[in-house]
Amino acid sequence: MADIRPFRGVRFHSVRFGQDVSRLVCPPFDVISPQLQSQLYEQDPHNMIRLELTRKDSAEGGDRYAQAAADYAAWLAEGVLAQDDTPALYLYQCRFSVADVPQERHGLIAALHLEPWERRIVRPHERVLPGAIEDRIQLMRACRANFSPIWGLYRDPLDTTAALWESASLAWATTLPRQHR
């Protein structure tokens, strides 16, 4: 079984941006077309695309990793992003459409203890190209952060997590300040 743990996440400052961060987030780097990248750049000056997939033409000296690191540090210093005081497990919900059919995904972001490959605790779900791996490593080293969490899947044939999601959703809704409801 995977060993997951809480961690101190860095999030958009809720007082400044509220709870709806849809204009500030972007899809995973490997599905972003140049056209979508441009749209996200124009959507908001604090869209994560500027860290996740910095354009070379907007990077000082052409080094997009150094530019992402500089922007990340500036966003932290300016209060755009804030690190949580206490470690937590982060629940998220994504709503989107595929061919006009509404979809909803729930997820959990946590720190994952790395195990030796032979234990087969975490298994690959796709073949990742070496260039993409190197790109993500360079970005993580420059920023000392991971903007592209790994998506994990698990089996739940009895749907035992549905009650947990419902409980967490109700608890979250009742603890939100009125201006964020």
Phi and psi restraints in degrees (value plus and minus 20) as a CYANA .aco file:
   2 ALA   PHI     -88.4   -48.4
   2 ALA   PSI     119.8   159.8
   3 ASP   PHI    -117.4   -77.4
   3 ASP   PSI      82.8   122.8
   4 ILE   PHI    -128.3   -88.3
   4 ILE   PSI     130.5   170.5
   5 ARG   PHI    -163.1  -123.1
   5 ARG   PSI     136.3   176.3
   6 PRO   PHI     -89.7   -49.7
   6 PRO   PSI     138.3   178.3
   7 PHE   PHI    -168.8  -128.8
   7 PHE   PSI     146.5   186.5
   8 ARG   PHI    -108.2   -68.2
   8 ARG   PSI      78.8   118.8
   9 GLY   PHI     -96.8   -56.8
   9 GLY   PSI     141.3   181.3
  10 VAL   PHI    -133.2   -93.2
  10 VAL   PSI     104.9   144.9
  11 ARG   PHI    -153.8  -113.8
  11 ARG   PSI     144.3   184.3
  12 PHE   PHI     -82.1   -42.1
  12 PHE   PSI     117.1   157.1
  13 HIS   PHI     -83.9   -43.9
  13 HIS   PSI      97.5   137.5
  14 SER   PHI     -86.5   -46.5
  14 SER   PSI     -50.9   -10.9
  15 VAL   PHI     -87.1   -47.1
  15 VAL   PSI     -57.1   -17.1
  16 ARG   PHI     -99.3   -59.3
  16 ARG   PSI     -58.6   -18.6
  17 PHE   PHI    -134.4   -94.4
  17 PHE   PSI     -29.5    10.5
  18 GLY   PHI      55.8    95.8
  18 GLY   PSI    -187.6  -147.6
  19 GLN   PHI    -111.2   -71.2
  19 GLN   PSI     -42.3    -2.3
  20 ASP   PHI    -107.4   -67.4
  20 ASP   PSI      83.1   123.1
  21 VAL   PHI    -125.7   -85.7
  21 VAL   PSI      -0.5    39.5
  22 SER   PHI     -78.2   -38.2
  22 SER   PSI     -53.0   -13.0
  23 ARG   PHI     -98.2   -58.2
  23 ARG   PSI     -27.9    12.1
  24 LEU   PHI    -125.6   -85.6
  24 LEU   PSI     -31.3     8.7
  25 VAL   PHI    -124.4   -84.4
  25 VAL   PSI     144.5   184.5
  26 CYS   PHI    -160.2  -120.2
  26 CYS   PSI     141.5   181.5
  27 PRO   PHI     -87.9   -47.9
  27 PRO   PSI     152.3   192.3
  28 PRO   PHI     -77.4   -37.4
  28 PRO   PSI     126.2   166.2
  29 PHE   PHI     -74.1   -34.1
  29 PHE   PSI     -53.2   -13.2
  30 ASP   PHI    -101.8   -61.8
  30 ASP   PSI     -19.8    20.2
  31 VAL   PHI    -137.8   -97.8
  31 VAL   PSI     -10.5    29.5
  32 ILE   PHI    -113.7   -73.7
  32 ILE   PSI      96.9   136.9
  33 SER   PHI     -97.7   -57.7
  33 SER   PSI     142.0   182.0
  34 PRO   PHI     -77.2   -37.2
  34 PRO   PSI     -56.5   -16.5
  35 GLN   PHI     -85.1   -45.1
  35 GLN   PSI     -65.9   -25.9
  36 LEU   PHI     -85.0   -45.0
  36 LEU   PSI     -58.3   -18.3
  37 GLN   PHI     -77.6   -37.6
  37 GLN   PSI     -65.7   -25.7
  38 SER   PHI     -83.8   -43.8
  38 SER   PSI     -62.1   -22.1
  39 GLN   PHI     -80.7   -40.7
  39 GLN   PSI     -63.4   -23.4
  40 LEU   PHI     -88.2   -48.2
  40 LEU   PSI     -55.8   -15.8
  41 TYR   PHI     -80.5   -40.5
  41 TYR   PSI     -59.8   -19.8
  42 GLU   PHI     -98.5   -58.5
  42 GLU   PSI     -44.0    -4.0
  43 GLN   PHI     -83.9   -43.9
  43 GLN   PSI     -62.7   -22.7
  44 ASP   PHI    -181.7  -141.7
  44 ASP   PSI     118.1   158.1
  45 PRO   PHI     -86.9   -46.9
  45 PRO   PSI     -29.6    10.4
  46 HIS   PHI    -134.3   -94.3
  46 HIS   PSI       0.7    40.7
  47 ASN   PHI     -87.1   -47.1
  47 ASN   PSI     119.8   159.8
  48 MET   PHI     -79.4   -39.4
  48 MET   PSI     -35.3     4.7
  49 ILE   PHI     -76.3   -36.3
  49 ILE   PSI     -50.5   -10.5
  50 ARG   PHI     -89.1   -49.1
  50 ARG   PSI     -40.9    -0.9
  51 LEU   PHI    -120.7   -80.7
  51 LEU   PSI     -63.7   -23.7
  52 GLU   PHI     -86.8   -46.8
  52 GLU   PSI     -61.0   -21.0
  53 LEU   PHI    -168.2  -128.2
  53 LEU   PSI      49.1    89.1
  54 THR   PHI     -81.4   -41.4
  54 THR   PSI     114.2   154.2
  55 ARG   PHI     -95.2   -55.2
  55 ARG   PSI     119.1   159.1
  56 LYS   PHI     -81.8   -41.8
  56 LYS   PSI     -55.5   -15.5
  57 ASP   PHI     -91.5   -51.5
  57 ASP   PSI     -34.0     6.0
  58 SER   PHI    -124.3   -84.3
  58 SER   PSI     -18.7    21.3
  59 ALA   PHI    -114.0   -74.0
  59 ALA   PSI     107.7   147.7
  60 GLU   PHI     -82.2   -42.2
  60 GLU   PSI     104.9   144.9
  61 GLY   PHI      54.3    94.3
  61 GLY   PSI     -13.3    26.7
  62 GLY   PHI      57.9    97.9
  62 GLY   PSI     -18.8    21.2
  63 ASP   PHI    -112.3   -72.3
  63 ASP   PSI      76.5   116.5
  64 ARG   PHI     -89.8   -49.8
  64 ARG   PSI     -44.9    -4.9
  65 TYR   PHI     -92.6   -52.6
  65 TYR   PSI     -62.9   -22.9
  66 ALA   PHI     -84.4   -44.4
  66 ALA   PSI     -58.0   -18.0
  67 GLN   PHI     -86.0   -46.0
  67 GLN   PSI     -62.0   -22.0
  68 ALA   PHI     -81.8   -41.8
  68 ALA   PSI     -61.9   -21.9
  69 ALA   PHI     -84.5   -44.5
  69 ALA   PSI     -61.6   -21.6
  70 ALA   PHI     -84.9   -44.9
  70 ALA   PSI     -63.8   -23.8
  71 ASP   PHI     -84.7   -44.7
  71 ASP   PSI     -61.9   -21.9
  72 TYR   PHI     -80.4   -40.4
  72 TYR   PSI     -67.1   -27.1
  73 ALA   PHI     -81.9   -41.9
  73 ALA   PSI     -61.2   -21.2
  74 ALA   PHI     -85.6   -45.6
  74 ALA   PSI     -62.5   -22.5
  75 TRP   PHI     -83.5   -43.5
  75 TRP   PSI     -56.3   -16.3
  76 LEU   PHI     -87.1   -47.1
  76 LEU   PSI     -66.2   -26.2
  77 ALA   PHI     -84.8   -44.8
  77 ALA   PSI     -55.5   -15.5
  78 GLU   PHI    -104.3   -64.3
  78 GLU   PSI     -26.1    13.9
  79 GLY   PHI      62.2   102.2
  79 GLY   PSI      -8.5    31.5
  80 VAL   PHI     -86.1   -46.1
  80 VAL   PSI     -64.3   -24.3
  81 LEU   PHI    -132.9   -92.9
  81 LEU   PSI     128.6   168.6
  82 ALA   PHI    -159.9  -119.9
  82 ALA   PSI     120.0   160.0
  83 GLN   PHI    -109.2   -69.2
  83 GLN   PSI     115.1   155.1
  84 ASP   PHI     -84.5   -44.5
  84 ASP   PSI     128.6   168.6
  85 ASP   PHI     -93.0   -53.0
  85 ASP   PSI     -53.8   -13.8
  86 THR   PHI    -143.2  -103.2
  86 THR   PSI     129.9   169.9
  87 PRO   PHI     -83.2   -43.2
  87 PRO   PSI     126.8   166.8
  88 ALA   PHI    -171.8  -131.8
  88 ALA   PSI     143.1   183.1
  89 LEU   PHI    -118.4   -78.4
  89 LEU   PSI     116.0   156.0
  90 TYR   PHI    -129.7   -89.7
  90 TYR   PSI      99.0   139.0
  91 LEU   PHI    -111.0   -71.0
  91 LEU   PSI     123.0   163.0
  92 TYR   PHI    -160.7  -120.7
  92 TYR   PSI     140.2   180.2
  93 GLN   PHI    -155.2  -115.2
  93 GLN   PSI     111.1   151.1
  94 CYS   PHI    -138.5   -98.5
  94 CYS   PSI     110.1   150.1
  95 ARG   PHI    -137.3   -97.3
  95 ARG   PSI     113.8   153.8
  96 PHE   PHI    -178.0  -138.0
  96 PHE   PSI     154.1   194.1
  97 SER   PHI    -145.2  -105.2
  97 SER   PSI     124.0   164.0
  98 VAL   PHI    -145.4  -105.4
  98 VAL   PSI      98.3   138.3
  99 ALA   PHI      32.1    72.1
  99 ALA   PSI      25.0    65.0
 100 ASP   PHI      44.1    84.1
 100 ASP   PSI      -3.5    36.5
 101 VAL   PHI    -125.3   -85.3
 101 VAL   PSI      96.3   136.3
 102 PRO   PHI     -81.3   -41.3
 102 PRO   PSI     118.2   158.2
 103 GLN   PHI    -148.2  -108.2
 103 GLN   PSI     134.6   174.6
 104 GLU   PHI    -161.4  -121.4
 104 GLU   PSI     113.5   153.5
 105 ARG   PHI    -147.0  -107.0
 105 ARG   PSI     121.1   161.1
 106 HIS   PHI    -133.4   -93.4
 106 HIS   PSI     129.8   169.8
 107 GLY   PHI    -172.1  -132.1
 107 GLY   PSI     151.2   191.2
 108 LEU   PHI    -154.5  -114.5
 108 LEU   PSI     109.5   149.5
 109 ILE   PHI    -128.5   -88.5
 109 ILE   PSI     106.9   146.9
 110 ALA   PHI    -168.9  -128.9
 110 ALA   PSI     144.1   184.1
 111 ALA   PHI     -99.2   -59.2
 111 ALA   PSI     119.9   159.9
 112 LEU   PHI    -138.5   -98.5
 112 LEU   PSI     105.9   145.9
 113 HIS   PHI     -92.3   -52.3
 113 HIS   PSI     104.8   144.8
 114 LEU   PHI     -97.1   -57.1
 114 LEU   PSI     113.5   153.5
 115 GLU   PHI    -133.9   -93.9
 115 GLU   PSI     136.1   176.1
 116 PRO   PHI     -77.3   -37.3
 116 PRO   PSI     121.4   161.4
 117 TRP   PHI     -72.3   -32.3
 117 TRP   PSI     -58.5   -18.5
 118 GLU   PHI     -79.9   -39.9
 118 GLU   PSI     -45.1    -5.1
 119 ARG   PHI     -94.1   -54.1
 119 ARG   PSI     -38.9     1.1
 120 ARG   PHI      36.0    76.0
 120 ARG   PSI      17.7    57.7
 121 ILE   PHI     -93.1   -53.1
 121 ILE   PSI     -66.8   -26.8
 122 VAL   PHI    -136.4   -96.4
 122 VAL   PSI     106.8   146.8
 123 ARG   PHI    -137.6   -97.6
 123 ARG   PSI     128.5   168.5
 124 PRO   PHI     -88.6   -48.6
 124 PRO   PSI     127.1   167.1
 125 HIS   PHI    -130.8   -90.8
 125 HIS   PSI     -25.0    15.0
 126 GLU   PHI    -177.9  -137.9
 126 GLU   PSI     143.7   183.7
 127 ARG   PHI    -110.7   -70.7
 127 ARG   PSI      98.7   138.7
 128 VAL   PHI    -120.6   -80.6
 128 VAL   PSI     112.3   152.3
 129 LEU   PHI     -92.2   -52.2
 129 LEU   PSI     123.5   163.5
 130 PRO   PHI     -74.9   -34.9
 130 PRO   PSI     -55.3   -15.3
 131 GLY   PHI     -83.8   -43.8
 131 GLY   PSI     -57.9   -17.9
 132 ALA   PHI     -88.1   -48.1
 132 ALA   PSI     -59.4   -19.4
 133 ILE   PHI     -82.8   -42.8
 133 ILE   PSI     -67.8   -27.8
 134 GLU   PHI     -81.8   -41.8
 134 GLU   PSI     -60.7   -20.7
 135 ASP   PHI     -79.0   -39.0
 135 ASP   PSI     -68.3   -28.3
 136 ARG   PHI     -86.0   -46.0
 136 ARG   PSI     -58.7   -18.7
 137 ILE   PHI     -83.0   -43.0
 137 ILE   PSI     -64.8   -24.8
 138 GLN   PHI     -81.9   -41.9
 138 GLN   PSI     -60.3   -20.3
 139 LEU   PHI     -86.5   -46.5
 139 LEU   PSI     -63.6   -23.6
 140 MET   PHI     -83.6   -43.6
 140 MET   PSI     -60.8   -20.8
 141 ARG   PHI     -85.3   -45.3
 141 ARG   PSI     -62.0   -22.0
 142 ALA   PHI     -87.3   -47.3
 142 ALA   PSI     -62.5   -22.5
 143 CYS   PHI    -114.7   -74.7
 143 CYS   PSI     -35.7     4.3
 144 ARG   PHI      35.5    75.5
 144 ARG   PSI      20.9    60.9
 145 ALA   PHI    -176.0  -136.0
 145 ALA   PSI     140.1   180.1
 146 ASN   PHI    -138.4   -98.4
 146 ASN   PSI      90.6   130.6
 147 PHE   PHI    -111.2   -71.2
 147 PHE   PSI     -24.3    15.7
 148 SER   PHI    -143.5  -103.5
 148 SER   PSI      56.7    96.7
 149 PRO   PHI     -82.3   -42.3
 149 PRO   PSI     132.0   172.0
 150 ILE   PHI     -97.2   -57.2
 150 ILE   PSI     114.8   154.8
 151 TRP   PHI    -112.6   -72.6
 151 TRP   PSI     103.6   143.6
 152 GLY   PHI    -131.5   -91.5
 152 GLY   PSI     129.4   169.4
 153 LEU   PHI    -137.1   -97.1
 153 LEU   PSI     131.3   171.3
 154 TYR   PHI    -163.0  -123.0
 154 TYR   PSI     138.2   178.2
 155 ARG   PHI    -111.6   -71.6
 155 ARG   PSI     117.1   157.1
 156 ASP   PHI    -167.4  -127.4
 156 ASP   PSI      45.6    85.6
 157 PRO   PHI     -82.6   -42.6
 157 PRO   PSI     -43.5    -3.5
 158 LEU   PHI    -114.6   -74.6
 158 LEU   PSI     -16.1    23.9
 159 ASP   PHI      35.6    75.6
 159 ASP   PSI      22.6    62.6
 160 THR   PHI     -90.7   -50.7
 160 THR   PSI     -40.0     0.0
 161 THR   PHI    -103.9   -63.9
 161 THR   PSI     -32.2     7.8
 162 ALA   PHI     -77.7   -37.7
 162 ALA   PSI     -63.5   -23.5
 163 ALA   PHI     -86.1   -46.1
 163 ALA   PSI     -56.1   -16.1
 164 LEU   PHI     -84.6   -44.6
 164 LEU   PSI     -62.8   -22.8
 165 TRP   PHI     -83.2   -43.2
 165 TRP   PSI     -63.0   -23.0
 166 GLU   PHI     -82.3   -42.3
 166 GLU   PSI     -64.8   -24.8
 167 SER   PHI     -83.0   -43.0
 167 SER   PSI     -65.2   -25.2
 168 ALA   PHI     -85.1   -45.1
 168 ALA   PSI     -60.1   -20.1
 169 SER   PHI     -84.0   -44.0
 169 SER   PSI     -62.5   -22.5
 170 LEU   PHI     -86.1   -46.1
 170 LEU   PSI     -62.7   -22.7
 171 ALA   PHI     -83.4   -43.4
 171 ALA   PSI     -62.1   -22.1
 172 TRP   PHI     -84.3   -44.3
 172 TRP   PSI     -65.7   -25.7
 173 ALA   PHI     -83.0   -43.0
 173 ALA   PSI     -54.7   -14.7
 174 THR   PHI    -102.1   -62.1
 174 THR   PSI     -35.6     4.4
 175 THR   PHI    -120.5   -80.5
 175 THR   PSI     -27.1    12.9
 176 LEU   PHI     -87.6   -47.6
 176 LEU   PSI     118.6   158.6
 177 PRO   PHI     -79.9   -39.9
 177 PRO   PSI     129.4   169.4
 178 ARG   PHI     -72.5   -32.5
 178 ARG   PSI     -58.6   -18.6
 179 GLN   PHI     -87.2   -47.2
 179 GLN   PSI     -33.7     6.3
 180 HIS   PHI    -122.9   -82.9
 180 HIS   PSI     -20.2    19.8
